[in-house]
């Protein structure tokens, strides 16, 4: 093992000695020394930081949230499921599950069905509301 370390030492000193002289390399792959520009950087936008999106990319509007919630509560409150509404079934299942609060709802509970359906409808309504309202205000259609 000691003989291998002695053999490595002269080779390492030869590498250090050769690295002190820098050869001048030129190639077709090397570009000029001009700094690369970022195409995503907008001059003086957001304090000079690089941004990929607008600062207000979500463009939240309380009108969409308000009208979307009303637009979902109205049809989901129509008694269409055996004389009950989806909102009524969901809220009553919340009360039933809160009756035995420390114990979580069972996987076979109707609560999960009403929770999934009610929120799926709400999110679809809010998504289409955002698309429609912003599309109209920004004159897409």
VEXDREN-818699 format. One record per residue (C-alpha): x negated, z, y negated; residue in three letters. Coordinates in steps of 0.2 Angstrom, whole numbers, padded with zeros to 4 digits, always signed. Example, Ala and Ser with C-alpha at 12.3 -4.5 7.8 and 13.67 -1.06 7.14 Angstrom:
BEGIN
-0062+0039+0022ALA -0068+0036+0005SER 
***
This chain:
BEGIN
+0000+0000+0000UNK -0014+0004-0012UNK -0022-0013-0009UNK -0006-0022-0014UNK -0006-0013-0031UNK -0024-0017-0034UNK -0020-0036-0031UNK -0005-0035-0043UNK -0014-0028-0057UNK -0026-0043-0061UNK -0011-0055-0059UNK -0001-0045-0072UNK -0015-0044-0084UNK -0017-0063-0083UNK +0001-0065-0087UNK +0000-0054-0102UNK -0015-0064-0108UNK -0007-0080-0107UNK +0009-0074-0115UNK +0000-0071-0132UNK -0002-0089-0135UNK +0015-0098-0139UNK +0016-0116-0134UNK +0026-0127-0145UNK +0041-0134-0134UNK +0052-0147-0140UNK +0066-0155-0130UNK +0082-0165-0132UNK +0092-0150-0127UNK +0086-0139-0141UNK +0095-0140-0157UNK +0089-0138-0175UNK +0088-0120-0182UNK +0105-0121-0191UNK +0116-0106-0188UNK +0131-0110-0177UNK +0148-0108-0185UNK +0163-0101-0177UNK +0178-0113-0179UNK +0190-0098-0177UNK +0183-0089-0192UNK +0193-0092-0207UNK +0184-0089-0224UNK +0188-0073-0232UNK +0203-0069-0220UNK +0205-0051-0214UNK +0190-0045-0224UNK +0178-0058-0217UNK +0180-0053-0199UNK +0182-0066-0185UNK +0201-0068-0181UNK +0209-0079-0168UNK +0227-0075-0173UNK +0236-0072-0189UNK +0236-0053-0194UNK +0255-0053-0192UNK +0256-0063-0176UNK +0272-0054-0170UNK +0281-0056-0187UNK +0292-0041-0183UNK +0309-0041-0192UNK +0321-0027-0191UNK +0336-0040-0192UNK +0331-0046-0175UNK +0330-0029-0168UNK +0347-0024-0175UNK +0356-0040-0172UNK +0349-0041-0154UNK +0354-0023-0150UNK +0371-0026-0156UNK +0371-0043-0148UNK +0368-0035-0131UNK +0378-0020-0133UNK +0394-0030-0137UNK +0394-0041-0121UNK +0387-0027-0110UNK +0401-0015-0115UNK +0415-0027-0109UNK +0423-0019-0093UNK +0419-0033-0081UNK +0412-0024-0066UNK +0427-0016-0057UNK +0435-0011-0073UNK +0418-0003-0079UNK +0406-0010-0091UNK +0387-0012-0088UNK +0383+0000-0102UNK +0396+0013-0096UNK +0389+0012-0078UNK +0371+0014-0084UNK +0375+0029-0096UNK +0385+0037-0082UNK +0371+0035-0070UNK +0360+0043-0082UNK +0371+0058-0083UNK +0373+0059-0064UNK +0354+0059-0062UNK +0351+0072-0076UNK +0363+0084-0066UNK +0349+0087-0054UNK +0335+0085-0067UNK +0319+0091-0059UNK +0322+0080-0044UNK +0319+0061-0048UNK +0332+0048-0043UNK +0332+0042-0025UNK +0326+0024-0022UNK +0344+0020-0016UNK +0352+0027-0032UNK +0363+0015-0042UNK +0354+0021-0057UNK +0339+0009-0054UNK +0351-0006-0052UNK +0360-0002-0069UNK +0343+0002-0077UNK +0335-0015-0072UNK +0350-0025-0076UNK +0354-0017-0093UNK +0336-0018-0099UNK +0333-0036-0093UNK +0348-0041-0102UNK +0342-0032-0118UNK +0325-0040-0117UNK +0331-0057-0114UNK +0343-0055-0129UNK +0329-0049-0140UNK +0317-0063-0135UNK +0330-0076-0138UNK +0335-0068-0155UNK +0317-0068-0160UNK +0315-0086-0156UNK +0331-0091-0164UNK +0329-0080-0180UNK +0311-0085-0183UNK +0314-0103-0179UNK +0328-0104-0191UNK +0318-0095-0205UNK +0302-0105-0202UNK +0313-0121-0201UNK +0308-0126-0184UNK +0326-0131-0181UNK 
***
